[in-house]
Amino acid sequence: MISQRGLNVIGFLTLILVFVNMFLLVGNQSLQRIVAERQQLIMRSIQMQGPAREVITALANLAVRTEDEQLKHLLANHGITVSVNSAPAAAAPRGK
């Protein structure tokens, strides 16, 4: 049979394990909260990509249409290059 001293040691070790478990639980909850916040930020940025792309396209079109050099420079400062695509050439008539 287990002596009184052995039972005390087992009880003490169990108590230590309970505290370690509580510490790990709190740490895990904190990490889960941080991950959820980051995930929410990523989802918001993904949702904003479409409208942001439309705004940039509209600004680029306006810069080309009005030949606004300041607007082209502003876009270039943010890494957006604006170039004018020439209209497609008319098809040459074919001889029969």
C-alpha positions in Angstrom: 0.0 0.0 0.0 1.0 3.6 -0.6 2.2 5.5 2.5 0.9 8.8 3.7 4.1 10.5 2.4 3.6 8.9 -1.0 0.1 10.2 -1.2 1.2 13.7 -0.2 3.8 13.7 -3.0 1.2 12.5 -5.5 -1.2 15.2 -4.4 1.5 17.9 -4.6 2.5 16.8 -8.1 -1.2 16.8 -9.1 -1.6 20.4 -7.8 1.5 21.5 -9.7 0.1 20.0 -12.9 -3.3 21.8 -12.3 -1.4 25.1 -12.1 0.7 24.4 -15.2 -2.5 23.4 -17.0 -4.2 26.7 -16.0 -1.1 28.7 -17.1 -1.1 27.0 -20.5 -4.8 27.5 -20.9 -4.5 31.3 -20.3 -1.6 31.5 -22.7 -3.4 29.5 -25.4 -6.5 31.8 -25.1 -4.3 34.8 -25.5 -2.7 33.4 -28.6 -6.0 32.4 -30.1 -7.3 36.0 -29.6 -4.2 37.4 -31.3 -4.6 35.0 -34.2 -8.3 35.9 -34.6 -7.5 39.6 -34.7 -4.9 39.0 -37.4 -7.3 36.9 -39.3 -9.9 39.6 -39.2 -7.4 42.2 -40.4 -6.4 39.9 -43.3 -10.1 39.4 -44.2 -10.7 43.2 -44.2 -7.7 43.8 -46.4 -8.9 41.2 -48.9 -12.3 42.8 -49.0 -10.7 46.2 -49.6 -8.6 45.1 -52.5 -11.5 45.3 -55.0 -12.6 48.8 -54.2 -8.9 50.0 -53.9 -8.1 48.5 -57.3 -11.2 50.3 -58.8 -10.1 53.7 -57.3 -6.5 53.3 -58.6 -7.8 52.4 -62.1 -10.1 55.4 -62.1 -7.2 57.7 -61.0 -5.0 56.2 -63.7 -7.6 56.7 -66.3 -8.2 60.3 -65.2 -4.5 61.0 -65.2 -4.2 59.7 -68.8 -7.4 61.4 -70.0 -6.5 64.8 -68.6 -2.7 64.4 -69.0 -2.3 65.4 -65.3 1.4 65.0 -64.6 0.9 65.6 -60.9 -1.5 62.8 -60.6 0.8 60.5 -62.6 3.7 61.5 -60.3 1.5 60.7 -57.3 0.6 57.3 -58.6 4.3 56.7 -59.5 5.4 57.6 -55.9 3.2 54.7 -54.7 4.6 52.2 -57.2 1.8 52.5 -59.8 3.1 53.0 -63.4 0.7 54.7 -65.8 1.1 54.1 -69.5 -1.0 54.9 -72.4 -2.0 52.0 -74.7 -2.2 53.1 -78.3 -5.4 52.4 -80.1 -5.2 49.2 -82.3 -4.3 50.0 -85.9 -7.1 49.7 -88.4 -7.1 46.5 -90.4 -5.5 46.8 -93.8 -7.8 46.1 -96.6 -7.3 42.8 -98.3 -7.1 42.4 -102.0 -9.2 39.7 -103.8 
